Amino acid sequence: MRILIATDAWLPQVNGVVRTLTSLARSASALGAEVSFLTPDGFPSLAVPTYPGLRVALPNRREIAARVEAASPDAIHIATEGPIGWAVRAYCRRRKLAFTTSYTTRFPEYIAVRSIVPATLSYAVLRHFHAAAAMTMVATSSLRQELGARGFKKLGSWTRGVDTDLFRPDDAAELDLPRPIFMTMGRVAVEKNLEAFLALNLPGSKVVIGDGPQKAELQRRYPKARFLGEKTGADLTSHLAAADVFVFPSLTDTFGVVQLEALACGTPVAAFPVTGPLDVIADHPVGALDADLRSACIRALGVSRETCRSFALERSWENSARQFIGNLTALQPSRSLQPARRVASQSAVRG
């Protein structure tokens, strides 16, 4: 099966959507599926004033058609609701092609904290966007219930996984910091609720891995915390393995792949009892959930690191990819997906 995934989030961005899609492609290949991506690469872009450092693509109709048709997909999946996602949705609608979508980011809440646009209006737009899909895939049962209550239809499940070969408890970094070390990782931005972690009265040290528009402000306000910037690969893994507790303060993530990555490194998770942590951690003995985040952090110190690693080993990207492909197969997209024409190879999908 040839699968084309349209996404506005792509490298060099470092976030959960990009990690999910790149991991999906690797695992799908091992299962006999061929995944290609239609990304912002090659399109002009525009800066987003409310999201410092972020740019959005400005796709044109002709190039979108050329890239889709060059991929000659058996199935089309739209991963994001940005300009690329809307453009590919319009292409499929014009040609009466089946497609699936996924709900991966809480844009209504993100937009609401940066503007006067109410979340209810944003949700109305997103309901319209996803209503045209044959299925909208979500990562957790709690998110599926929540979106269903908001009027979203044709919801399906697509869980997430972790690369347990990369994320390992071995070779932990030697951090010359007072113990215990409480660490968080992700985009340093207001929607990640990092201040809820940084303001806690905790023993030992607080460490933040990642970059983003709120970094300078938070460094100034919390000088005792250590901000280490972005880290990738083995460097990231060694730091996660060196932490005593991974703190996940977000209230808006739809899953939080970083939780599984920390667990794969043997590091227990402390988080609020909200969508994402409720589905990943739940009542498993791999972390602590509490409306009092400090209490969760302290309780997580007593969790077995071996149990965390064993838990992560059961949640592979291969299983995630198998579920994703199964959704497409069940919808029998090849019956309705007949690209209008093939185009020259130089118009092939980038990414």
N, C-alpha and C positions, 0 to 999 in steps of 0.2 A: 504494500500500500504506500502510495506517495502522498505525504501530508504536507500541506503548506500552512505555516503559522504566521499570521500577521501580528506584529507587535510594535508599539511605540516605545517600549522600554527595551533598550539594547546596549551592548557594550559600546563605550567603556563604562557605562553606568554599573554600579555595584549595588544590587538590591535583590530582594527575594524573587521578584518576577524573572529577572535575567538568570539567576542561578537555577530557578525551576525549569526554565525553557531550555537552557543549555544542557542541564542534566537529563531532561526528558529526551532530547535528541540523541544523546549518547546511548541511553538505555534502549530507546526504540530501535536503534540500528541493530542492536544485539538480538532484537526480537523479529527482525526481518522487515521493519518499516523504514522508509526513507523520509526524513524530515528536512525541509528547507524553510527558510525564513524570509519574510518580506518585512524589512526593517526601515528605519529612517535613513540609513546609509544612502547617499547619492541624491537626496532631496534637499532643497534649501530649507533653512530652519529659522525659527524666531525665538528670542529669549522670552521667558515667562517672568514678569516682574515680581509676582508673589512667590515664586519658587527660585531664589537666587541660584545661579549656576545651571539651571535646567533649560533646555531648549526643546521645542517641539517641531516636528517636520511639517513641511507645507507640500503635501503630495499633490500631483496633478492627475487628472482622470486618465489620460492616455498612458502615462508611465505605469500607473497602477495596473491597468489592463494588460500592458506588455509583460509586466513581471509575473502576474498571476498566470497568464497563458504560457509563458516560458517555462514555468514550473510544471505545467500540465498535471495538476494534482488530482488524486482520487478523493481527497477530502480537504476542506478548508476550515481552519480554526482561527478565530479572532481572539487574541489574548488580552487586548486592552481596548479601552473606549476612547482613545485619543484620535488625532487626525488620521493616522494610518488605519486604525480600526474602523472609523466611520467611512473612509474611502473604500476599503475592501468590502464592507457591508453593502455600500451602495452598488459596487460592481456586481456582487452576488444577487442583489435584488433585481437589478436591471436584467440579468441573464437567467433569473429564476433558478439559481444554484443553491443547493442546501449548504448550510455552514453551521458550525457550532461556535459558542463563545465560552469564556470563563470569567468569573467575577473574582478578581484577585486583590483589588485595592479599594479601600473605603473612601473614594473621592468625595462623596457628600460631606463627610466629617472633616476631611482635609481642607476642602474649600471653605467650609463654614468657619474654621478657626482663622482663616486668612482674609475673609471678605464678609460682606453683608448678605451673601447669597444663602438662603436657608437650606438646610439639608433636605427638606421635603421637596423643594424644587429640583434639586440635583437628582434625587431618587426618581422623580417622575421622568426625567430625561433618560436615566439609565434603564428604567423599565421599558421605555420605548425602544432603546437600543437593543436590548436583549430579547425583546418579544419576537423579533424576526428570526431568531436562531432556532434550529431544530432541537438544541439542548444548550442550557447554560450550566457549565460545570462549576461546582464549588468544592472547597477543600475539606469542609467539616460539616457535621450534622447540625451543629448549632447555627452555623451561618445559613445552612439550607432552610432551617425552620424560620430564622429571622427574615430572610428574603421572601419566603413564602408568605409570611404575615404582611409583608409590604407590597404584595401583589405580583411578585415575579412568578412566572410560570415555567413549565418544562425544565425543572431543575434536576441535575444529575450530579453524581459524586465523582470527584477526582482528587485523591489524597496526595500527599507530598512524601518525599523520601529524603534520604541522606546518603552521601558517599562515605561509607565507612572505611574505605581504603585510604581516603585523604584525611578524613577527620578521625583521628586516633588518639588514645591517651598517652602514646609513647613520646619521648623527646620533648617533654614540657620545658618551656622557656624558663630560664633562671631570672626571676623578677626580684630585684633587690628592694622589696617593699614589705612593710609590716603585714603579718597575717592576722586574720584571714583576708584573702583578696576577693572582693566582690566586683565582678566584671560585667559590662554590657557591651553590645556590639550592634551597629546599624547606622543608618543615616542620622546625623546629628541635626534634627529638625524638630520643630514644635510638636508635630503630630506624633512623635515617638515618646513624648511624655518623660523625657530623661530627667527633668527636674524632680519628678517624684522619687527617683532613685538618688540623685545627687544631694537632695535635702535631708536624707535620712541620717539619723544618728546611729552609725554603725561602728563596730570595732574594726581595727585593721585599716585596709585601703580600698579606695574606689577607683576603678579603671574604666575608661571609655575607649573603645576601638571604633573608628569610623570618622567620617568627615561630613560636613554639611553647613548650611547657613547659620545655624545657632551655635556653632563651635566656639567662636571668639567670645560671644556673650557669656556662655556657660563657663568657659575657662576663667573669665574675669570674676564671675560671681562665686565660683567654687574652686579657689586656687589650690586647695588640698587634694583635689581629685587629679588623677593622671590621665591626660588625653594623648593617646598614642597614634592618632591618625588612622588612615586606611591600612589594612594588612590583608594579604592574600596568600593562598597556597599553604605551604608548610609553615610559614611564618605566622599566619593566622591560627593554624591548628595548634602550634606549640604554645601560643598565648592562651587559647581557650583551655588547653589542658593544664595550664599553670594556675588557673583560677580555682578558688574553693567553691564559689557559687556563681552561676550565671544569672544575672538579674534582667528580667524582661518586663519593663514598666509600661509598655504600650497598651493602650486601651482600644486601639483602632485596627490592629492587624487582623487580617482574615485567617491567618494560620500562624506564621512566624517560624519559617524554616530554620532560623538561627537557634531555636530551642533544640531541634534534633541534632544540629551540628555540635552544640555544646554537650549534649548528652552522649554523642558518639565519642567525644573526647573524655568522657567519664565525669563531666561536671554537672552537678544537679542544678535545677532551675528554680528560681523564685519569681513569682508573677502574681498579678491580680487575677481573680476568678472571672475572666471574660472570654469571649470567643477567641479561639486560638489556644491559649493555655488550658482552657477547660477541655478542649478536644485532644490536645497533645499530652498533657500531664494527667488531667482528670484525677482519678484516685490511684493511679500507679505510683509505686514508691520510688519515684525518680525526681521528686522536687516537692515544693510546697506552694499552695495557692492561698492567698488571704487578702481581704480588703485592706488589712494593715500590712503594707509591703515590708515593713521592718520585721514584723513577726515571721513572715514567709522567709525572709533572708536568713534569719537566725535558725529557724527550723530546718532549712535546707542544708545547713552545715552538718547535720547528722545523717544525711542520706548516703547510702553506699555507692561509691564510684563504680564498682563492678556491676551493680544493678543497672546503673545508667547506661553503661556501655552495652550490656546485654539487651536492654530495651531497644536501643538504636539499631542493633544488628538485625532486628526483626522488621525494620522499616526501610526497605531498600528502594532506590529509584527504579529498579526493574519492576517491582510490584506496582509502583505509581504509573510507569509507562504502560504496563499491561492493562491497567484499568482505563487509561486514556484511550488507548487503541481499541479496547473493547467497546467503549462508548461509540466510537466512530463506526466500528464494524456493525454494531447493533442497529445503527441508523441507516445502514446500507447506502452510504452517500454516492457510491459509484453509479447507482441507478439514475440519479438526477444530475450528477456532475459531469457535464460534457463541455469542456472548454471550447469556445467558439472557433478558435484556430490556434495553430502553433506559430511562434514567432522566432526570429533569428536568435541564435544562442547568446549573442552579446547582450541580449536583454534579460538574461537569466537572473534569477533572484539573488540579491546580494545578501551576505551574512551567512 
